Amino acid sequence: MIAIVDKETQRHSLKEFAMNEPDFVNSLIKEIEKDWKEAKTKKLKQIIKEDFEEYAEVFKALA
């Protein structure tokens, strides 16, 4: 069974946890930021790859 908790309750719990475990929370935030940046970079590389594939003939003609 999944318990539904409103965002304000989650916010309060997370703040309390962060105050009690600041080192853990800081390392978690850094890990999430790293994962987010990697996902963003991966998405950008995919977009660039798709664009190059789409315009491959144009690039060949210009070369």
N, C-alpha and C positions, 0 to 999 in steps of 0.2 A: 504494500500500500504506500502511496506517495503522499506525503504531507505537504499541503500548500501553505506557504508562509508568505505574508505580505512583505513588500520591499522594506518598509520601515522597521519591521521586526528583524529582518536580515541585516539591515544597516546597523542597527543597535548591537546585534550579536557580533558582527564583524568588527565594529569599533572596539567593543569590549575585548574581543580576542586579540586585536592588534595591540591594545594597551598591555595585555598580559604576555604576549609573545611577539615583541617587536622584531627580533632577529629573524624569526621564521617568516613573518609577514613581509619583511624587506626582501628576503631571498626569494619568496614566492612572487613578489611583484617584479623583481628583476628577471625571473624565469619566464613569467608571462610576457613581459616586454620583449624578451629575446625571441620567444615563439611567435609573437605578433609580427615582429620585424621580419623574421624568416618567412612567414606566410605572405606578408606583403611583397617581399622581394620575389618569392616564387610566382605570385600572381602577375607581377610586372613582367618577369621573364617570359611567362606564358603568353601575355599579350603581345610582347615584342616578337616572339617566335611566330605567332599567328599572323601578325602584320607582315613580317618578312616573307612568310609563305604565300600570303595573299598577293603581295606585290613583287614576287620573285621575277616574273617576266619583265616588269617595268625596270627593275634594277639591272637585269641582264641587258636590256636594250640601252640603258644609259651608260653601261660600262664599255 
